[in-house]
Amino acid sequence: MEYLANGPFRDTLVVDNWIGGSARPPGASRFERRSPQNRDDLVTLAPESQEEEVREACEKARAAQQAWARVPAPQRAQVLGRLAQLLIEKKEQLARFAAREMGKPLREARGSVQEAIDTAEFFQSEGRRLYGQTVPSELPDKELFTYRRPIGVVGVITAGNFPVAVPSWKVVPALLCGNSVVWKPSDDAPGTAALVAELWRRAGLPPGVLSVVHGGGGNAAGEYLLRQVDAGLVDKISFTGSTEVGRKVGEICGRNLSIPSLELGGKNPLVILADADLQLAVEGALWASFGTAGQRCTSAGNIIVDRRVMPTVREQLVQRARSLRIGDPLDESVDYGPMINQRFLEKWLEQVSVARDDGAEILLDGRRITPDEKPASFSGDAALGLYVTPRIIDRVKPSMRVFREECFGPTVNLVEIDGLDQAIQVANATPYGLSSAIYTRDARAMLRFKEEISAGMTSVNNSTTGAETHLPFGGNGWSGNGTRESGIWVIDAYTRWQAVNVDLSGKLQKAQIDLTDAELGPAPDFSSLT
Ligand code: NAD
């Protein structure tokens, strides 16, 4: 890894793949990652990995895995402790680099690094647990036990919107459980990934236990990694990204009888009932809809509002959205920065026509920010950055496309309902089921919402976004396949149960075979019982 001086802009980070414990310059070319807040700022040059390079990383991972699994789990966990320490030391630099590379406001980028620190610390302690069980046998002189065993080689493919936190949710528990990992980071944040990989290297992993191969997705490093499942070199894929690509991952893993971890898109409902604290609800809705420029899987997609309070919510939300500060993510005061990449920007710009075709009303017309058309408080470079203003769509109905389709950007829909029953019905009416929220003061409404909403995560009087490292994270329906990240639950995703029986009777005892009278011995005597 080296820095190139880059004229009037900041240095360019030139990164290599990390294969089998060594830095590996690319066999072919490097791709560019430019900052989304300034397209002239060349942040990173990273390898466009070829299939042989990805395959070699998987072979090295397979060769290293068994020896790693033999290292006692508390010792494997010590690597996580060292990683946490290094992340603490480098938190500010890493956060600043991530903000520059993928456009997340600095405060959020720091939070993303903090989540990785929390994850490493949590799982360091889990290394002293990884419990199995002792189980009573139905036969005499026989002991039963369960053990968690690693799965083998795990391929990790991640999206760019949480370039430090989300990979750590996968790589940390996978390694703790004794697997080896080949990670294909997002091509939206290759430099951030390389800096994180460097901290892993310093934390002291044996060669080959973690490899990093950079590159694109389709017909590139991501797809090459998936091919290694068919080739028998990768035992499991852990994927975070779009539902479309998640389905492909699921198909490939399914035909190999392997269970992937799939964390996919969302169209998350946020319900505001008539009795809600409206100020709190609008604050939560604003953050859920426009935080990270709406580029979170847990961003609110549909704000579902009781008709009695809709006029107030509508007015306050529009007013607050108009006053959001958009601009340079390194400026500490901005509410949101640029779109992460050109692809997201173009798709977001097109989505307004979906709403118009559906017959919805565009209440706040989100647009590209240009030098000629920019909000007064804007602090970025309008000519060179991928910035947009917020969009609010009104009079949205569950039958509309715009209600059902994920919109990865600063857009939110207003959907009017009448009472709790309809709110729950509408909140469940998208194919997704990642996050959800309800604002109400009624304890019975809270209870019913928690029980009847189909979502992996539910907030009461809080926004749809936000995660804690010791709580499960994941979704239902099109948001995933039911696997969860984080907390003790993720350990099930990176281990398989082994059942062991030890027979100390000195004879062949046959389970479920009726015993003869001689084998049963004398019958119990109940005659003294009255
Ligand atoms: P994406 O699916 O296009 O890309 C995600 C990753 O998969 C990237 O590393 C990409 O290079 C790779 N990839 C793309 N096509 C591939 C292919 N054919 N084969 C193998 N790998 C491939 O996702 P995106 O659009 O970059 O990210 C945004 C999506 O991610 C949104 O839908 C968002 O909701 C979702 N997301 C989900 C979570 C979650 O935890 N549920 C978290 C963050 C983002």
Boltz pocket constraint, residues with backbone or C-beta under 6 A from the ligand:
constraints:
  - pocket:
      binder: B
      contacts: [[A, 157], [A, 158], [A, 159], [A, 160], [A, 161], [A, 162], [A, 166], [A, 184], [A, 185], [A, 186], [A, 187], [A, 215], [A, 216], [A, 217], [A, 218], [A, 219], [A, 221], [A, 222], [A, 223], [A, 224], [A, 226], [A, 240], [A, 241], [A, 242], [A, 243], [A, 245], [A, 246], [A, 248], [A, 263], [A, 264], [A, 265], [A, 266], [A, 296], [A, 297], [A, 298], [A, 406], [A, 408], [A, 434], [A, 479]]
      max_distance: 6.0
